């Protein structure tokens, strides 16, 4: 039985208001609401989701802290024309294994504009892992395993993506059966829909876990690639 009772409806209204008042002054004046309606339930979700995910990913990292399982709300505006200081969405990340947080495969939940999406995978491979990934794509054993994992996940309605390059990298055969995967610089699966009512109840744990289970073949292929 989950101890997590869901996200409050104020979670959504907080971000709606932040969109209209994206300034440091407003944020500081409403910091208590951010703590109460966004951070606190997000931490509780991480704890409960971590417990559940350990059934299928015993090495899961579910750390209810900012810059761990909770993405910070501050935007990096140094190279952006948009100087709004805060993100108007929430991202939660539970990564699997002993590797670096953003260089590991894991389980993601994202809430923005009354939409929810859940996903697994690695958004962008670091260079050493990209090289290893490409070798795995054309490997006689790992290549077919990848294709089977992608098909299994795609057939259940999930979007598998990661395409970035226009041409197959030098040194690889453009006619290889897995050539399309050589155009990827990351590998993810995701599902997006309008925010379901379960978001506001403890049933969000079952909801997210069910999707994560169905995307597990891709996650496990990546975990194997990394060496976990």
NUTITOR-399447 format. One record per residue: residue number from 1; x, y, z of N, C-alpha, C in turn. Coordinates in steps of 0.001 Angstrom, whole numbers, plus 500000, padded with zeros to 6 digits. Example, Ala and Ser with C-alpha at 12.3 -4.5 7.8 and 13.67 -1.06 7.14 Angstrom:
<pts>
<1, <513190, 494310, 507800>, <512300, 495500, 507800>, <513200, 496700, 507800>>
<2, <512850, 497750, 507080>, <513670, 498940, 507140>, <512900, 500030, 507870>>
</pts>
This chain:
<pts>
<1, <500861, 498797, 500000>, <500000, 500000, 500000>, <500891, 501245, 500000>>
<2, <500636, 502162, 499087>, <501458, 503361, 498968>, <501133, 504373, 500061>>
<3, <502183, 505012, 500577>, <502001, 506104, 501533>, <501847, 507439, 500814>>
<4, <502058, 507423, 499508>, <501980, 508643, 498706>, <500546, 508825, 498220>>
<5, <499961, 509969, 498510>, <498538, 510180, 498199>, <498312, 510971, 496917>>
<6, <499369, 511201, 496145>, <499224, 511919, 494886>, <499673, 513364, 494975>>
<7, <499744, 514015, 493827>, <500113, 515427, 493767>, <498876, 516283, 494021>>
<8, <499041, 517403, 494718>, <497889, 518285, 494953>, <497542, 519062, 493686>>
<9, <496304, 519487, 493572>, <495908, 520278, 492403>, <496626, 521621, 492377>>
<10, <497072, 522060, 493540>, <497842, 523311, 493607>, <499180, 523197, 492874>>
<11, <499650, 521976, 492657>, <500866, 521751, 491868>, <500705, 522391, 490492>>
<12, <499568, 522138, 489858>, <499305, 522672, 488521>, <499074, 524176, 488564>>
<13, <498291, 524638, 489525>, <497995, 526075, 489598>, <499257, 526874, 489917>>
<14, <500184, 526261, 490664>, <501442, 526959, 490950>, <502180, 527266, 489646>>
<15, <502307, 526273, 488784>, <503026, 526497, 487526>, <502245, 527404, 486577>>
<16, <500929, 527337, 486614>, <500120, 528268, 485815>, <500407, 529706, 486230>>
<17, <500508, 529933, 487521>, <500798, 531278, 488026>, <502239, 531687, 487735>>
<18, <503156, 530724, 487802>, <504557, 531031, 487514>, <504732, 531473, 486064>>
<19, <503983, 530862, 485156>, <504056, 531262, 483745>, <503700, 532735, 483565>>
<20, <502754, 533209, 484358>, <502298, 534598, 484250>, <503192, 535556, 485024>>
<21, <503983, 535021, 485934>, <504789, 535874, 486824>, <506198, 535312, 486972>>
<22, <506849, 535086, 485833>, <508150, 534424, 485871>, <509253, 535426, 486213>>
<23, <509335, 535724, 487501>, <510334, 536676, 487984>, <510844, 536214, 489337>>
<24, <512040, 536663, 489681>, <512631, 536282, 490969>, <511790, 536813, 492125>>
<25, <511269, 538012, 491960>, <510465, 538617, 493024>, <509221, 537771, 493317>>
<26, <508515, 537364, 492268>, <507309, 536554, 492481>, <507675, 535198, 493073>>
<27, <508738, 534605, 492545>, <509138, 533287, 493026>, <509457, 533322, 494514>>
<28, <510231, 534317, 494928>, <510602, 534400, 496344>, <509380, 534679, 497216>>
<29, <508453, 535475, 496705>, <507233, 535778, 497473>, <506337, 534551, 497623>>
<30, <506500, 533607, 496705>, <505657, 532405, 496721>, <506472, 531130, 496939>>
<31, <507636, 531288, 497540>, <508516, 530138, 497764>, <507854, 529068, 498629>>
<32, <507067, 529507, 499602>, <506396, 528529, 500472>, <505467, 527618, 499670>>
<33, <504779, 528198, 498666>, <503898, 527389, 497818>, <504710, 526396, 496990>>
<34, <505862, 526843, 496503>, <506745, 525953, 495741>, <507182, 524770, 496606>>
<35, <507568, 525066, 497836>, <507999, 524009, 498759>, <506849, 523055, 499074>>
<36, <505683, 523633, 499354>, <504546, 522834, 499824>, <503870, 522038, 498716>>
<37, <503646, 522684, 497571>, <502827, 522066, 496527>, <503622, 521385, 495417>>
<38, <504903, 521723, 495298>, <505723, 521133, 494237>, <506814, 520225, 494813>>
<39, <507697, 520801, 495621>, <508835, 520023, 496104>, <508431, 518883, 497034>>
<40, <507594, 519180, 498019>, <507249, 518144, 498994>, <506590, 516923, 498338>>
<41, <505538, 517101, 497534>, <504943, 515915, 496897>, <505888, 515235, 495908>>
<42, <506756, 516013, 495265>, <507715, 515412, 494329>, <508701, 514522, 495078>>
<43, <509136, 514978, 496237>, <510030, 514147, 497060>, <509335, 512856, 497474>>
<44, <508080, 512984, 497885>, <507327, 511805, 498316>, <507130, 510829, 497150>>
<45, <506904, 511382, 495964>, <506771, 510530, 494780>, <508061, 509758, 494530>>
<46, <509189, 510445, 494612>, <510484, 509799, 494372>, <510697, 508637, 495340>>
<47, <510409, 508869, 496605>, <510594, 507823, 497617>, <509724, 506607, 497306>>
<48, <508451, 506854, 497035>, <507521, 505745, 496793>, <507791, 505061, 495457>>
<49, <508116, 505857, 494437>, <508412, 505270, 493132>, <509690, 504453, 493196>>
<50, <510652, 504924, 493974>, <511892, 504174, 494148>, <511636, 502809, 494762>>
<51, <510777, 502780, 495766>, <510428, 501494, 496391>, <509829, 500533, 495367>>
<52, <508955, 501059, 494538>, <508287, 500215, 493551>, <509278, 499745, 492470>>
<53, <510106, 500661, 491999>, <511012, 500319, 490905>, <512079, 499310, 491301>>
<54, <512358, 499210, 492590>, <513367, 498234, 493019>, <512956, 496800, 492703>>
<55, <511684, 496591, 492425>, <511221, 495255, 492019>, <511817, 494853, 490671>>
<56, <512013, 495827, 489801>, <512509, 495536, 488452>, <513887, 496138, 488195>>
<57, <514327, 497038, 489070>, <515633, 497690, 488933>, <516243, 497837, 490328>>
<58, <516841, 496766, 490854>, <517342, 496780, 492238>, <518377, 497863, 492531>>
<59, <519062, 498366, 491489>, <520101, 499377, 491698>, <519594, 500797, 491429>>
<60, <518276, 500977, 491510>, <517705, 502293, 491201>, <518171, 503343, 492198>>
<61, <518442, 504533, 491697>, <518776, 505685, 492536>, <517547, 506575, 492625>>
<62, <516934, 506612, 493789>, <515757, 507445, 494041>, <516122, 508377, 495182>>
<63, <516691, 509520, 494825>, <517239, 510444, 495822>, <516411, 511726, 495787>>
<64, <515565, 511954, 496791>, <514606, 513075, 496754>, <515233, 514434, 497053>>
<65, <516227, 514800, 496240>, <516910, 516082, 496406>, <517041, 516761, 495053>>
<66, <517134, 518087, 495075>, <517361, 518844, 493849>, <518745, 518507, 493310>>
<67, <518836, 518373, 491989>, <520042, 517954, 491283>, <520374, 516488, 491500>>
<68, <519447, 515762, 492071>, <519523, 514301, 492132>, <518309, 513776, 491366>>
<69, <517260, 513346, 492075>, <516060, 512885, 491365>, <515126, 514028, 490988>>
<70, <515344, 515198, 491553>, <514516, 516368, 491225>, <515351, 517366, 490428>>
<71, <514870, 517736, 489258>, <515575, 518740, 488468>, <515329, 520121, 489069>>
<72, <516352, 520943, 489049>, <516211, 522289, 489610>, <515268, 523124, 488756>>
<73, <514618, 524073, 489394>, <513646, 524914, 488701>, <514317, 526093, 487996>>
<74, <515524, 526440, 488399>, <516235, 527566, 487785>, <516671, 527223, 486366>>
<75, <516479, 528144, 485448>, <516913, 527970, 484069>, <518324, 528509, 483893>>
<76, <519081, 527900, 483002>, <520377, 528433, 482600>, <520114, 529376, 481425>>
<77, <520179, 530667, 481683>, <519797, 531654, 480663>, <521007, 532288, 479978>>
<78, <522200, 531780, 480253>, <523412, 532420, 479733>, <523425, 532529, 478214>>
<79, <522958, 531495, 477527>, <523022, 531494, 476063>, <521633, 531481, 475429>>
<80, <520638, 531911, 476189>, <519257, 531884, 475707>, <518707, 533294, 475529>>
<81, <517932, 533477, 474460>, <517264, 534766, 474271>, <516156, 534950, 475301>>
<82, <515575, 533837, 475720>, <514538, 533867, 476758>, <515220, 533949, 478120>>
<83, <515071, 535064, 478788>, <515740, 535276, 480073>, <514838, 534977, 481273>>
<84, <513717, 534300, 481031>, <512860, 533902, 482151>, <513678, 533043, 483109>>
<85, <513706, 533391, 484388>, <514621, 532703, 485306>, <514206, 531300, 485724>>
<86, <512931, 530932, 485520>, <512462, 529654, 486064>, <511778, 528781, 485008>>
<87, <511950, 527482, 485166>, <511237, 526517, 484333>, <509781, 526468, 484775>>
<88, <508896, 526249, 483832>, <507467, 526185, 484161>, <506965, 524743, 484051>>
<89, <507829, 523831, 484426>, <507494, 522405, 484416>, <508320, 521703, 485483>>
<90, <507972, 520462, 485748>, <508704, 519671, 486731>, <509209, 518395, 486094>>
<91, <510465, 518083, 486347>, <511051, 516839, 485868>, <511572, 516012, 487032>>
<92, <511304, 514721, 486991>, <511739, 513793, 488036>, <512477, 512639, 487370>>
<93, <513634, 512271, 487922>, <514529, 511309, 487275>, <515054, 510309, 488299>>
<94, <514821, 509039, 488046>, <515364, 507963, 488870>, <516273, 507135, 487976>>
<95, <517564, 507167, 488240>, <518511, 506506, 487350>, <518996, 505187, 487944>>
<96, <519415, 504324, 487049>, <519690, 502934, 487412>, <521187, 502638, 487343>>
<97, <521738, 502113, 488426>, <523129, 501682, 488416>, <524063, 502617, 489149>>
<98, <525360, 502367, 488963>, <526384, 503090, 489716>, <527054, 504194, 488899>>
<99, <526573, 504430, 487694>, <527166, 505457, 486849>, <526698, 506856, 487211>>
<100, <527207, 507840, 486467>, <526812, 509227, 486699>, <525331, 509408, 486377>>
<101, <524729, 510325, 487089>, <523282, 510559, 487017>, <522761, 510719, 485596>>
<102, <523373, 511596, 484821>, <522858, 511888, 483487>, <523561, 511083, 482389>>
<103, <524359, 510108, 482797>, <525003, 509219, 481832>, <524518, 507788, 482016>>
<104, <523401, 507654, 482728>, <522817, 506348, 483021>, <521420, 506269, 482427>>
<105, <520959, 505072, 482196>, <519565, 504886, 481806>, <518698, 504946, 483059>>
<106, <517472, 505355, 482890>, <516613, 505494, 484056>, <515169, 505734, 483667>>
<107, <514408, 506213, 484637>, <512963, 506382, 484502>, <512609, 507843, 484766>>
<108, <511863, 508437, 483832>, <511603, 509876, 483872>, <510107, 510145, 483947>>
<109, <509766, 511211, 484662>, <508386, 511713, 484694>, <508448, 513223, 484543>>
<110, <507599, 513762, 483662>, <507651, 515183, 483310>, <506224, 515718, 483260>>
<111, <506005, 516853, 483913>, <504681, 517484, 483942>, <504809, 518908, 483413>>
<112, <504035, 519215, 482362>, <504107, 520549, 481753>, <502819, 520838, 480989>>
<113, <502280, 522037, 481184>, <501087, 522476, 480440>, <499937, 521471, 480519>>
<114, <499694, 520953, 481704>, <498624, 519971, 481907>, <498827, 518693, 481100>>
<115, <500068, 518434, 480711>, <500416, 517181, 480048>, <501404, 516415, 480920>>
<116, <501333, 515117, 480819>, <502238, 514247, 481564>, <502942, 513330, 480589>>
<117, <504260, 513223, 480729>, <504888, 512170, 479961>, <505855, 511390, 480824>>
<118, <505896, 510088, 480556>, <506789, 509179, 481258>, <507697, 508542, 480221>>
<119, <508919, 508252, 480621>, <509856, 507695, 479663>, <510997, 506962, 480330>>
<120, <511778, 506268, 479501>, <512981, 505587, 479965>, <514094, 505869, 478967>>
<121, <515336, 505613, 479392>, <516444, 505692, 478460>, <517485, 506730, 478805>>
<122, <518278, 507067, 477797>, <519343, 508063, 477918>, <519118, 509102, 476824>>
<123, <518943, 510345, 477217>, <518629, 511391, 476240>, <519802, 511666, 475309>>
<124, <521020, 511692, 475866>, <522193, 511951, 475033>, <523377, 511146, 475560>>
<125, <523949, 510317, 474697>, <525091, 509513, 475108>, <526335, 510383, 475271>>
<126, <527084, 510229, 476358>, <528406, 510855, 476413>, <529288, 510175, 475363>>
<127, <530332, 510848, 474919>, <531133, 510357, 473781>, <531600, 508910, 473927>>
<128, <532192, 508506, 475049>, <532640, 507106, 475139>, <531486, 506112, 475004>>
<129, <530327, 506455, 475565>, <529176, 505560, 475483>, <528575, 505566, 474085>>
<130, <528642, 506709, 473394>, <528153, 506778, 472014>, <528948, 505821, 471134>>
<131, <530268, 505799, 471323>, <531111, 504885, 470550>, <530735, 503430, 470843>>
<132, <530526, 503125, 472117>, <530164, 501764, 472509>, <528778, 501392, 471966>>
<133, <527871, 502363, 471991>, <526522, 502143, 471465>, <526573, 501782, 469982>>
<134, <527344, 502532, 469217>, <527424, 502275, 467778>, <527981, 500880, 467496>>
<135, <528976, 500485, 468273>, <529536, 499144, 468098>, <528492, 498078, 468432>>
<136, <527670, 498364, 469457>, <526625, 497417, 469858>, <525539, 497306, 468790>>
<137, <525228, 498425, 468144>, <524186, 498445, 467110>, <524511, 497457, 465989>>
<138, <525790, 497346, 465639>, <526186, 496460, 464532>, <526721, 495116, 465031>>
<139, <526722, 494924, 466344>, <527182, 493661, 466917>, <526211, 492532, 466553>>
<140, <526748, 491347, 466302>, <525912, 490228, 465846>, <524915, 489770, 466903>>
<141, <525226, 490005, 468170>, <524312, 489606, 469239>, <523505, 490792, 469755>>
<142, <524195, 491881, 470108>, <523522, 493040, 470702>, <522638, 493780, 469703>>
<143, <523038, 493793, 468431>, <522244, 494476, 467412>, <520837, 493908, 467280>>
<144, <520709, 492591, 467074>, <519366, 491996, 467012>, <518590, 492140, 468319>>
<145, <519300, 492110, 469454>, <518630, 492305, 470743>, <518017, 493702, 470822>>
<146, <518742, 494694, 470308>, <518221, 496063, 470289>, <516968, 496135, 469424>>
<147, <517040, 495537, 468251>, <515903, 495592, 467334>, <514663, 494949, 467961>>
<148, <514864, 493840, 468655>, <513736, 493167, 469312>, <513164, 494021, 470442>>
<149, <514060, 494652, 471203>, <513610, 495503, 472313>, <512811, 496689, 471794>>
<150, <513307, 497323, 470737>, <512614, 498472, 470146>, <511242, 498057, 469626>>
<151, <511182, 496919, 468950>, <509895, 496447, 468411>, <508900, 496150, 469532>>
<152, <509386, 495502, 470573>, <508499, 495141, 471680>, <507904, 496379, 472336>>
<153, <508732, 497401, 472518>, <508274, 498641, 473150>, <507389, 499442, 472194>>
<154, <507801, 499552, 470952>, <507027, 500309, 469953>, <505654, 499692, 469727>>
<155, <505602, 498371, 469708>, <504335, 497679, 469459>, <503304, 497941, 470555>>
<156, <503767, 498412, 471707>, <502845, 498721, 472804>, <502434, 500193, 472813>>
<157, <502849, 500915, 471769>, <502395, 502287, 471608>, <503344, 503364, 472084>>
<158, <504575, 502984, 472418>, <505537, 503974, 472902>, <506397, 504494, 471758>>
<159, <506775, 505750, 471855>, <507629, 506364, 470843>, <509087, 506132, 471220>>
<160, <509790, 505399, 470381>, <511224, 505173, 470573>, <511967, 506132, 469662>>
<161, <512887, 506894, 470241>, <513545, 507937, 469452>, <514958, 508177, 469971>>
<162, <515626, 509087, 469301>, <516998, 509430, 469627>, <517737, 509881, 468383>>
<163, <516989, 509934, 467267>, <517606, 510305, 465990>, <518137, 511732, 466053>>
<164, <519350, 511891, 465568>, <520006, 513200, 465617>, <520783, 513480, 464330>>
<165, <521494, 512481, 463838>, <522360, 512674, 462674>, <521615, 512402, 461367>>
<166, <522078, 513040, 460310>, <521461, 512850, 458993>, <522118, 511717, 458219>>
<167, <523381, 511442, 458555>, <524110, 510398, 457843>, <524716, 509412, 458830>>
<168, <524851, 508183, 458375>, <525519, 507157, 459178>, <526967, 507586, 459403>>
<169, <527480, 507453, 460621>, <528845, 507908, 460905>, <529893, 507183, 460061>>
<170, <530980, 507874, 459811>, <532062, 507322, 459007>, <532565, 506010, 459622>>
<171, <532801, 505057, 458755>, <533302, 503770, 459229>, <532221, 502724, 459411>>
<172, <530957, 503143, 459245>, <529841, 502206, 459393>, <529094, 502069, 458069>>
<173, <528504, 500908, 457862>, <527814, 500585, 456613>, <526405, 501179, 456610>>
<174, <526146, 502064, 455655>, <524827, 502696, 455554>, <523740, 501696, 455170>>
<175, <524132, 500526, 454684>, <523164, 499496, 454297>, <522995, 498418, 455363>>
<176, <523599, 498628, 456501>, <523462, 497648, 457591>, <521991, 497576, 458026>>
<177, <521489, 496398, 458396>, <520084, 496271, 458822>, <519694, 497194, 459977>>
<178, <520676, 497579, 460789>, <520404, 498464, 461928>, <520885, 499892, 461688>>
<179, <521101, 500251, 460428>, <521692, 501558, 460113>, <520909, 502724, 460709>>
<180, <519579, 502600, 460776>, <518776, 503705, 461308>, <519182, 504066, 462733>>
<181, <519593, 503068, 463515>, <519970, 503328, 464903>, <521339, 503996, 465016>>
<182, <522114, 503954, 463931>, <523403, 504643, 463921>, <523228, 506152, 463786>>
<183, <522016, 506586, 463489>, <521726, 508019, 463386>, <521361, 508615, 464744>>
<184, <521310, 507786, 465766>, <520893, 508230, 467097>, <522087, 508728, 467913>>
<185, <521832, 509734, 468754>, <522853, 510151, 469730>, <522354, 509949, 471163>>
<186, <521206, 509286, 471267>, <520614, 508901, 472540>, <519557, 507866, 472215>>
<187, <518971, 507279, 473241>, <517942, 506270, 472985>, <516918, 506324, 474108>>
<188, <515692, 506698, 473750>, <514631, 506835, 474748>, <513327, 506234, 474232>>
<189, <512459, 505918, 475162>, <511077, 505552, 474846>, <510198, 506417, 475725>>
<190, <509064, 506862, 475200>, <508217, 507738, 476015>, <506750, 507621, 475612>>
<191, <505934, 508075, 476536>, <504487, 508105, 476337>, <503978, 509416, 476908>>
<192, <503130, 510097, 476164>, <502623, 511399, 476602>, <501113, 511442, 476444>>
<193, <500449, 512057, 477413>, <499007, 512258, 477318>, <498599, 513422, 478216>>
<194, <497358, 513855, 478062>, <496835, 514891, 478938>, <496854, 514363, 480364>>
<195, <497153, 515249, 481288>, <497306, 514862, 482686>, <496115, 514026, 483157>>
<196, <496347, 512775, 483547>, <495230, 511925, 483982>, <494811, 512247, 485411>>
<197, <493593, 511911, 485748>, <493103, 512152, 487099>, <493913, 511430, 488152>>
<198, <494541, 510314, 487759>, <495350, 509547, 488713>, <496538, 510338, 489240>>
<199, <496919, 511414, 488532>, <498041, 512237, 488983>, <497772, 512798, 490374>>
<200, <496510, 513008, 490684>, <496138, 513630, 491954>, <495793, 512603, 493035>>
<201, <496194, 511369, 492817>, <495962, 510329, 493821>, <497176, 509409, 493876>>
<202, <497187, 508543, 494870>, <498291, 507602, 494995>, <498392, 506646, 493828>>
<203, <497335, 506579, 493018>, <497323, 505682, 491858>, <498338, 506089, 490798>>
<204, <498916, 507292, 490907>, <499934, 507716, 489950>, <501147, 506791, 490019>>
<205, <501388, 506190, 491175>, <502500, 505246, 491305>, <502248, 504029, 490417>>
<206, <501054, 503455, 490515>, <500704, 502305, 489671>, <500722, 502680, 488194>>
<207, <500215, 503868, 487889>, <500150, 504356, 486506>, <501553, 504423, 485900>>
<208, <502456, 505122, 486587>, <503812, 505289, 486061>, <504545, 503950, 486005>>
<209, <504402, 503160, 487047>, <505093, 501871, 487109>, <504648, 500955, 485968>>
<210, <503366, 500974, 485663>, <502852, 500149, 484571>, <503507, 500516, 483247>>
<211, <503654, 501818, 482999>, <504318, 502260, 481767>, <505800, 501895, 481785>>
<212, <506457, 502098, 482913>, <507875, 501768, 483008>, <508112, 500281, 482736>>
<213, <507234, 499443, 483252>, <507355, 498002, 483017>, <507295, 497674, 481527>>
<214, <506393, 498327, 480823>, <506218, 498042, 479399>, <507396, 498549, 478566>>
<215, <508095, 499550, 479075>, <509262, 500078, 478366>, <510557, 499422, 478826>>
<216, <510448, 498473, 479733>, <511612, 497857, 480368>, <512587, 497194, 479394>>
<217, <512133, 496556, 478302>, <513104, 495931, 477394>, <514164, 496906, 476886>>
<218, <513765, 498137, 476582>, <514727, 499131, 476104>, <515665, 499548, 477233>>
<219, <515099, 499774, 478398>, <515907, 500143, 479561>, <516953, 499073, 479852>>
<220, <516550, 497821, 479808>, <517474, 496730, 480142>, <518559, 496559, 479088>>
<221, <518215, 496836, 477826>, <519250, 496777, 476791>, <520306, 497845, 477054>>
<222, <519857, 499022, 477418>, <520796, 500106, 477718>, <521620, 499801, 478960>>
<223, <520995, 499230, 479953>, <521727, 498872, 481178>, <522830, 497866, 480851>>
<224, <522513, 496934, 479984>, <523502, 495944, 479553>, <524633, 496614, 478783>>
<225, <524289, 497586, 477947>, <525292, 498328, 477181>, <526267, 499045, 478105>>
<226, <525715, 499678, 479125>, <526541, 500441, 480064>, <527438, 499512, 480873>>
<227, <526943, 498295, 481082>, <527736, 497335, 481839>, <527151, 497013, 483181>>
<228, <525838, 497380, 483368>, <525197, 497132, 484653>, <524544, 495773, 484719>>
</pts>
